[in-house]
Every structure is written in structure tokens, then in C-alpha cells.
Amino acid sequence: MQVFNHQFLLTRIKDISILGIFEKASIDLLVQPLAVRQELLKLSGIGSLEEMMHIQKAELMFSRPSLKGFLWLGLFVLQSYSSGILPMTAEVGDEVKLPCKFKIPSHTSLKSYIVYWQKHIEGRKDLVAIAYKDGKEMSDSKDPYYINRTRMNEQNFTLFISSVKVSDKGTYKCIIILESDKISETYVSLSVIAAFSKPKIYAEQFNACGPTQLTLRCFSYGGYPEPTMSGLINNETVEWSYTSIPDNQTELFNITGILTLNFTEDSVVHCSVMSNFNVSTNQRITRKCPSAVPSSQLFVIPICLVAVVGPIMLLLYHIVHKRSRSSCRTSHNQPVLKVEMTSQPHSNGTSGTASF
């Protein structure tokens, strides 16, 4: 019998069996002698020589660079799930559902279990997002951070988190306890994203008649994770000098870019903000200096003013003068009241007359 060293290959075949036939095909079996191949296949449990021929075909198919890249991307996803951590993504402000892998057997009910949904905090005690005992929610156990924001489906233990925030990102655990024994534990990795606002471009102290040095700013806000910025001027690549700063409360990023250029012609400026969501805008900046007013037109404006204001002033004067004359005529024609009083003869024989 031919002697060969197959321990390394055999160990790899057994250790990575989770990756399936494509990983087995990537192992260099084809360079081994036929007897070695048959022995390795028998010991590793791959199967017959016919199955190995399928492996050979698979290896040839996946030897192309693009297919290899696709294969390893798929293997990465498989490893993520095989590690027991379920990836989830939510957008800021939305409601997210985190699944729990445990299923209640038909002969039991929620009352039989203690359920904890916790968020793992490195170096600190885990935060309790929600907890159930005896079929009822334990409100006192919930961390204040999750009050009025979490609920649980009592049939499949799915956790709902409403009004998602950036700070909700992290690893969550669904823990199922039966009679003081932990019987199930599910890990979910939550990523949080947020779309940036449409960028706005504006020029600082732009004077179309002045110097050709122009400073532009591009601004966008309210996104996550941290973005980058790129730009074009008349379809030629330019580099924005940008800074991104997170908000102290929401942790959402604001980004501002500055670009200085020699402005000699009309230009179309493009600004793009790139994160999980890509947003961009274009703005056309024109160089058009207003022409001076000809001297022949300098007399037009005063003449127009006189033509408009003059009749108005004459009309006002006529109205005021007419009212003044009417007032004077009324005062001259008003009768004077004259009252005569004749008194009866007094005892002393005198009489008097009073006029008013």
C-alpha cells in the first residue's frame, strides 16, 4: 500500500464541513494519486469517486476570478449565520423586528418560561429591553432606555423596537429559561442607518464682477454612518475638503465640504454624499456681471417720477383746498342767535333789557 501524509487534508475536510461542497472542492485533492483520493474520500465521508468528479467540475467552474469572489461572499454570509448571530438592519425612526429562534412546543405555553431580551454592553451590565415571567411582562425589569419603545410577540418571542435610534445598534440576546435552566439563547446583531439630506451648495461672498477666486460650500445633515464626500465641476473630478461631526444627542452626522477654485466661466458643480444612502445635487453657477446704466437713461427716472407723482400731488391739493373753502362758507352763513328779554316792572319802577 502506498504511504502518504493525508492527516492535514483530512482534518481540513472534517473541520470545514459546514461550508459544503464548494469548500471541499477548493482543497487540492486533484494533485494526489488516485489511491490517495479514494482513501481520503472514504475517511472524510465525501462519498464515491463519482461525487468527486462533480467536485472536480465545481473546482473548474469556480476557478474564474469573478465566480470565486461571489463564492467567498456567499461563504461569508453562511459563516455569519452558522456563528449563531443573525444580522439585522433598521433605519432611524422605523420599527425593527428582532427574531428569536426558540419555538414554544405545543404542550407548553408562555407561562412556563422566563424570557429575557437583553442588549450586550461591553464592560457593563446588559440592558434589559423586555422581560416576561409567568406569561406577563415584568415592567420593573425593563431598562428606562426602552420604556414605551419595546414589545414582544408572545407567540414567537420576536422583539419589536420602535422609533429606532443610532444608539440602538449592537448585539441583542433572546434568553429562554425553563425551570431555572437556560434552554435557548439567540444572538441578533442590529445595525442602524439613516439617510442624509439632499446636499446644498452655496457660494461665499460671490461677486460676479469681482475677483475670480470662488469658495463653495456643500452641506448635508442627519445621516448615519459617517459619510464621505466627492464632487465634480463640469464633469471633472474635484476633491472637497470635508469634515463630518456627529450630533451629541442623536449621533447623526452633519457633513460640510469646502472647495476653492478659480472661477473663469459658467460651471456646473456636483456634490455627492456617500454612506449607506448616496445623495447628490448639482448647481449651476454663472458669471454674469450686470452692465452699467447708459448716461442717456439717467434722465428717464426723474421724468417718470414727476409724471407719476405730479398728478397725485395736484389731486391731493385740490381735495384739501375744496374742503377748506367749504368750511369757511359754512361759518359765514350760520345765523346769530339773539334773545331779548323784557322784564316786568319791578317794585322800584325800573325795567331792563338783555341781548345775547
C-alpha positions in Angstrom: 0.0 0.0 0.0 1.3 3.4 -0.9 2.3 5.6 2.1 1.1 9.2 2.1 0.6 12.1 4.5 -3.1 12.8 4.5 -3.7 14.0 8.0 -3.7 17.7 7.2 -6.2 17.3 4.3 -8.4 15.0 6.3 -8.5 17.4 9.2 -9.4 20.3 7.0 -12.2 18.4 5.3 -13.8 17.5 8.6 -13.3 20.9 10.3 -14.9 22.9 7.5 -17.7 20.6 6.5 -20.1 23.4 7.4 -19.1 25.2 4.3 -20.4 22.5 2.0 -19.2 21.1 -1.3 -17.6 24.3 -2.7 -15.1 24.5 0.2 -14.3 20.8 -0.3 -13.7 21.4 -3.9 -11.2 24.1 -3.0 -9.0 21.6 -1.3 -6.2 20.4 -3.5 -7.2 16.8 -3.9 -6.7 16.6 -7.6 -2.9 16.6 -7.3 -3.0 13.4 -5.2 -2.7 10.0 -6.7 -5.9 8.0 -7.3 -5.4 5.7 -4.4 -4.9 8.7 -2.1 -8.1 10.4 -3.4 -10.1 7.2 -2.7 -8.7 6.8 0.8 -9.4 10.5 1.7 -12.9 10.4 0.3 -13.6 7.2 2.3 -12.2 8.6 5.5 -13.8 12.1 5.2 -17.3 10.8 4.2 -17.5 12.8 1.0 -18.7 9.7 -0.9 -17.8 7.9 -4.1 -15.5 8.7 -6.9 -18.5 9.9 -8.9 -19.1 12.6 -6.4 -15.5 13.6 -6.5 -15.9 14.1 -10.3 -18.7 16.6 -9.5 -16.2 18.3 -7.2 -13.7 18.5 -9.9 -16.2 20.2 -12.2 -17.1 22.6 -9.4 -13.5 23.5 -8.9 -13.1 24.2 -12.6 -16.2 26.3 -12.6 -15.2 28.4 -9.6 -11.7 28.9 -10.7 -12.7 32.1 -12.6 -11.9 35.2 -10.5 -15.5 36.7 -10.6 -17.1 33.4 -9.5 -14.5 33.0 -6.8 -15.4 36.4 -5.4 -19.1 35.5 -5.5 -18.4 32.2 -3.8 -16.5 33.7 -0.9 -19.2 36.4 -0.4 -21.7 33.6 0.0 -19.4 31.7 2.3 -19.1 34.9 4.4 -22.9 35.1 4.8 -23.0 31.4 5.6 -20.4 31.8 8.3 -22.4 34.8 9.8 -25.4 32.6 10.2 -23.5 29.5 11.3 -21.9 31.5 14.0 -25.3 32.0 15.6 -25.5 35.8 15.1 -28.4 37.0 13.0 -27.7 40.3 11.2 -30.5 42.9 11.1 -30.6 46.4 9.8 -33.0 49.2 10.7 -33.4 52.8 9.6 -33.6 55.6 12.2 -37.2 56.3 13.2 -38.5 53.0 12.0 -39.7 49.9 13.9 -37.4 46.9 13.8 -38.3 43.2 14.5 -35.6 41.0 16.1 -36.4 37.3 15.8 -35.9 34.7 18.5 -35.1 31.2 17.2 -37.0 29.4 20.1 -40.4 27.9 19.3 -42.9 27.1 22.1 -43.7 23.4 22.0 -47.4 22.6 21.6 -47.7 21.0 25.0 -46.5 24.2 26.9 -47.3 27.9 27.0 -45.6 31.2 27.6 -46.4 30.9 31.3 -43.9 28.0 31.6 -40.9 30.2 30.5 -38.9 33.2 31.7 -37.9 35.3 28.7 -35.3 38.0 28.5 -34.3 40.2 25.7 -31.1 42.0 26.6 -28.6 44.3 24.8 -25.0 43.5 25.4 -22.9 46.4 26.7 -19.1 45.9 26.7 -17.7 46.2 30.2 -21.1 46.9 31.7 -24.2 45.1 32.7 -26.5 44.1 29.9 -29.6 46.3 29.4 -33.0 44.6 29.6 -35.1 45.5 26.6 -38.1 43.4 27.8 -38.7 40.5 30.2 -41.6 38.0 30.7 -42.4 35.8 33.6 -45.5 33.7 34.3 -46.9 34.9 31.0 -46.7 38.6 31.9 -44.3 41.4 31.2 -42.0 42.3 34.1 -42.2 46.1 33.7 -39.9 46.7 36.6 -37.1 44.8 34.9 -37.1 46.9 31.8 -34.3 49.5 31.4 -35.6 53.1 31.3 -34.0 53.5 27.9 -36.5 51.1 26.4 -39.7 52.3 28.2 -42.6 52.7 25.7 -40.3 51.6 22.9 -40.3 47.8 23.1 -42.8 45.0 23.0 -42.7 41.2 22.4 -44.8 38.8 20.3 -46.0 36.3 22.9 -46.2 33.5 20.3 -42.7 33.6 18.7 -40.8 35.9 21.1 -40.0 38.4 18.4 -38.8 41.7 19.9 -40.1 45.0 18.4 -38.2 48.2 18.9 -40.0 51.4 17.8 -38.5 54.8 17.0 -35.1 53.3 16.3 -32.1 55.4 17.3 -28.4 55.2 16.4 -27.7 54.2 20.0 -29.9 51.1 19.5 -27.2 49.4 17.4 -25.4 46.5 19.0 -25.9 42.8 19.9 -29.1 41.6 21.4 -29.8 38.2 23.2 -33.0 36.3 23.4 -32.7 34.1 26.5 -35.3 31.4 27.3 -35.3 29.9 30.8 -37.3 26.8 31.8 -37.3 25.6 35.4 -34.2 27.6 36.2 -32.3 26.2 33.2 -31.3 28.2 30.2 -32.6 26.2 27.3 -32.2 28.7 24.4 -30.1 31.7 23.5 -30.4 33.7 20.2 -28.0 36.5 19.2 -29.0 39.3 16.9 -26.7 42.0 15.6 -28.5 45.2 14.9 -27.1 47.8 12.5 -28.7 51.3 12.2 -28.6 53.5 9.2 -30.0 57.0 8.3 -30.3 58.8 5.0 -28.6 62.1 4.6 -30.4 65.2 3.5 -30.0 66.3 -0.1 -26.8 68.4 -0.2 -27.0 72.1 -0.7 -24.3 74.1 -2.5 -23.8 77.8 -2.0 -21.0 80.4 -2.7 -19.5 82.5 0.0 -19.4 86.3 -0.8 -19.8 85.7 -4.5 -19.3 88.8 -6.7 -19.7 88.1 -10.4 -17.9 91.4 -11.2 -15.1 90.9 -8.6 -12.1 88.5 -8.3 -12.2 85.1 -9.9 -11.3 83.3 -6.6 -14.5 81.5 -5.5 -15.2 79.5 -2.3 -18.0 76.9 -2.4 -19.6 75.0 0.5 -21.6 71.8 0.3 -23.7 70.8 3.3 -25.7 67.8 4.3 -27.1 66.6 7.6 -28.9 63.9 9.6 -27.3 60.7 8.3 -25.5 57.6 9.6 -23.0 56.0 9.5 -20.2 58.5 8.9 -20.1 59.6 5.2 -17.6 60.6 2.6 -17.9 63.4 0.0 -16.9 63.6 -3.6 -17.5 66.2 -6.4 -17.3 67.2 -10.0 -17.0 70.5 -11.8 -18.1 70.4 -15.4 -17.7 66.6 -15.2 -14.1 66.8 -14.0 -13.3 65.2 -10.6 -12.6 67.6 -7.7 -11.8 67.0 -4.1 -14.0 68.6 -1.4 -12.2 69.3 1.8 -14.9 68.0 4.2 -15.5 67.4 7.9 -18.2 65.3 9.5 -19.4 65.8 13.1 -21.9 63.7 15.0 -24.7 65.3 16.9 -24.2 65.0 20.7 -27.7 63.7 21.3 -28.8 61.8 18.1 -25.3 60.7 17.0 -26.4 61.5 13.4 -23.7 63.1 11.3 -23.6 66.5 9.7 -21.0 66.9 6.9 -19.6 70.1 5.4 -17.3 70.4 2.4 -15.3 73.4 1.2 -14.0 73.9 -2.3 -11.9 76.8 -3.6 -11.5 77.3 -7.3 -10.6 79.9 -9.9 -13.9 80.9 -11.4 -13.5 82.0 -15.0 -16.6 80.6 -16.7 -20.1 79.3 -16.1 -19.8 76.0 -14.2 -21.9 73.1 -13.1 -20.9 72.0 -9.6 -21.7 68.5 -8.3 -21.6 67.4 -4.7 -22.2 63.8 -3.6 -22.5 62.5 0.0 -21.9 58.7 0.3 -22.9 56.5 3.1 -25.4 53.6 3.1 -27.6 56.0 1.2 -26.0 58.1 -1.5 -27.4 61.6 -2.1 -26.2 64.2 -4.5 -27.0 67.6 -6.1 -26.0 69.8 -9.0 -25.9 73.6 -9.1 -25.1 75.9 -12.0 -23.0 78.9 -11.2 -23.0 81.7 -13.8 -20.6 84.6 -14.2 -22.8 87.5 -15.4 -21.8 91.0 -14.4 -24.7 93.5 -14.8 -23.9 96.2 -17.3 -23.7 99.9 -16.3 -26.7 102.2 -16.9 -26.1 104.4 -20.0 -25.9 108.2 -19.3 -28.8 108.8 -21.8 -31.0 106.9 -19.4 -30.1 108.8 -16.3 -32.8 111.5 -17.0 -35.5 108.9 -17.6 -36.0 108.0 -14.0 -36.7 111.6 -12.7 -39.1 112.3 -15.6 -41.0 109.1 -14.8 -41.2 110.1 -11.1 -42.5 113.5 -11.9 -45.1 112.1 -14.4 -46.4 109.7 -11.7 -46.1 111.8 -8.5 -47.1 115.1 -10.0 -50.8 114.3 -10.7 -51.1 112.7 -7.3 -49.9 115.8 -5.6 -52.2 118.1 -7.6 -55.2 115.8 -6.8 -54.4 116.0 -3.1 -54.1 119.8 -3.2 -57.4 120.1 -4.9 -59.2 118.0 -2.4 -57.7 119.8 0.6 -58.4 123.3 -0.9 -62.0 122.3 -1.6 -62.6 121.2 1.9 -61.1 124.4 3.3 -63.4 126.6 1.2 -66.5 124.6 2.2 -65.6 125.0 5.9 -65.3 128.8 5.6 -68.6 129.2 3.7 -70.4 127.3 6.5 -69.1 129.5 9.2 -70.2 132.8 7.4 -73.8 131.7 6.7 -74.5 130.5 10.2 -77.3 132.7 11.9 -76.6 134.6 15.1 -79.0 133.9 18.0 -80.5 137.0 19.5 -82.6 136.7 22.5 -84.5 139.7 24.1 -85.8 139.6 27.5 -88.3 142.1 28.8 -88.7 142.1 32.4 -91.8 143.1 34.3 -91.8 146.4 36.1 -90.2 146.0 39.4 -91.3 147.5 42.5 -88.9 150.3 42.2 -90.3 151.1 38.7 -87.2 150.1 36.7 -87.0 147.8 33.7 -84.1 146.0 31.9 -83.3 144.6 28.5 -80.6 141.8 27.8 -79.4 140.8 24.5 -77.3 137.7 23.7 
